Amino acid sequence: MDTIGNYLTLIRNACNVKKKYVEVNYSNINLNITKVLYKNYYIKYYKIHKDNKIIIFLKYINNTSVLRKIKRISKPSLRKYLKYKNIYKVLNGYGISIISTSLGVMTGYEAVSKKIGGEILCIIY
């Protein structure tokens, strides 16, 4: 079962139907991806509910979602690992890539600045 894929699909579908918030299952990787999205202003805020759920409040500008595209890169059937020199810009710097490294989950920019590679989970713009 692909928990990251389910997480991204729930957020993508909620943005498409313009929901105010979405509930996703709690896991450490889902929480870390949510923190990266919050830190980069792609969501309003999030709450951790006591029944193992993360409630993510989505962000809209002029009734249009800030999250235009979420694409899963590394899948359970085909993992993609990159060295820090090979981490590429998403949409010429307008988007972010989320990378799982040995220092935690971070954006591609942070990984390049810390000179650390890892598994590229998804790209968002």
C-alpha positions as CSV (number, residue, x, y, z in Angstrom):
1,M,0.0,0.0,0.0
2,D,1.4,3.3,-1.1
3,T,0.7,5.8,1.8
4,I,2.4,8.7,0.1
5,G,0.4,8.1,-3.1
6,N,-2.9,7.9,-1.2
7,Y,-1.9,11.1,0.7
8,L,-1.2,13.0,-2.5
9,T,-4.3,11.7,-4.3
10,L,-6.5,12.9,-1.4
11,I,-5.1,16.4,-1.5
12,R,-5.3,16.5,-5.3
13,N,-8.9,15.4,-5.4
14,A,-9.9,17.8,-2.5
15,C,-8.3,20.7,-4.4
16,N,-10.2,19.7,-7.6
17,V,-13.6,19.9,-5.9
18,K,-12.6,23.0,-3.9
19,K,-12.9,21.5,-0.4
20,K,-12.0,23.6,2.6
21,Y,-10.0,20.8,4.3
22,V,-9.1,17.2,3.9
23,E,-8.4,14.5,6.4
24,V,-5.5,12.1,5.7
25,N,-4.2,9.2,7.7
26,Y,-1.4,10.0,10.2
27,S,2.1,8.7,9.5
28,N,5.5,10.2,10.1
29,I,6.1,10.7,6.4
30,N,2.7,12.2,5.8
31,L,3.3,14.6,8.7
32,N,6.7,15.6,7.4
33,I,5.4,16.2,3.8
34,T,2.6,18.3,5.4
35,K,5.2,20.4,7.3
36,V,7.1,21.0,4.1
37,L,3.9,22.1,2.3
38,Y,3.0,24.5,5.2
39,K,6.5,25.9,5.3
40,N,6.4,26.7,1.6
41,Y,2.9,28.3,1.7
42,Y,1.0,25.6,-0.2
43,I,-1.5,25.0,2.6
44,K,-3.1,27.4,5.2
45,Y,-2.4,25.2,8.2
46,Y,-2.8,21.7,9.6
47,K,-4.0,20.0,12.8
48,I,-3.2,16.6,14.2
49,H,-6.5,15.0,15.4
50,K,-6.5,12.6,18.2
51,D,-8.0,9.7,16.1
52,N,-4.8,9.3,13.9
53,K,-5.8,11.9,11.3
54,I,-4.1,14.9,9.9
55,I,-6.5,17.7,9.0
56,I,-5.1,19.9,6.2
57,F,-6.7,23.2,5.4
58,L,-6.2,24.0,1.8
59,K,-5.3,27.4,0.4
60,Y,-7.1,29.2,-2.4
61,I,-6.5,32.5,-4.1
62,N,-9.5,33.9,-6.1
63,N,-11.3,30.6,-5.8
64,T,-8.3,28.8,-7.5
65,S,-6.2,26.3,-5.6
66,V,-2.6,27.2,-4.9
67,L,-1.7,23.6,-5.6
68,R,-2.0,23.3,-9.4
69,K,-0.2,20.0,-9.8
70,I,1.0,17.3,-7.5
71,K,3.0,14.5,-9.2
72,R,4.4,11.4,-7.5
73,I,7.9,10.6,-8.9
74,S,9.4,7.8,-6.8
75,K,6.9,4.9,-6.6
76,P,7.1,1.6,-4.6
77,S,7.7,-0.3,-7.8
78,L,10.4,2.1,-9.1
79,R,12.4,4.2,-6.6
80,K,14.2,7.3,-7.9
81,Y,17.3,8.5,-6.0
82,L,19.3,11.6,-6.9
83,K,22.6,13.0,-5.9
84,Y,22.5,16.6,-4.8
85,K,24.2,17.7,-8.1
86,N,21.4,16.1,-10.1
87,I,18.4,17.6,-8.2
88,Y,16.6,19.8,-10.8
89,K,14.5,22.9,-10.5
90,V,10.7,22.4,-10.9
91,L,9.1,24.7,-13.4
92,N,12.2,27.0,-13.5
93,G,12.0,27.6,-9.7
94,Y,8.3,28.2,-9.4
95,G,7.6,24.7,-8.0
96,I,9.3,22.5,-5.4
97,S,10.4,18.9,-5.2
98,I,10.1,17.0,-2.0
99,I,13.1,14.8,-1.1
100,S,13.4,12.2,1.6
101,T,17.0,12.4,2.8
102,S,19.0,11.0,5.8
103,L,18.4,14.4,7.5
104,G,14.6,14.2,7.0
105,V,12.1,15.3,4.4
106,M,12.9,18.6,2.8
107,T,12.6,20.5,-0.5
108,G,15.1,20.1,-3.3
109,Y,16.5,23.6,-2.6
110,E,17.3,22.7,1.0
111,A,18.9,19.4,-0.1
112,V,21.1,21.1,-2.6
113,S,22.2,23.8,-0.1
114,K,23.1,21.0,2.5
115,K,24.8,19.0,-0.3
116,I,22.8,15.9,0.4
117,G,20.9,13.6,-2.0
118,G,18.0,11.2,-1.4
119,E,14.8,9.8,-2.8
120,I,12.7,12.3,-4.7
121,L,9.1,11.7,-3.5
122,C,7.1,14.2,-5.6
123,I,7.0,17.5,-7.3
124,I,4.5,20.3,-6.6
125,Y,3.6,23.5,-8.4
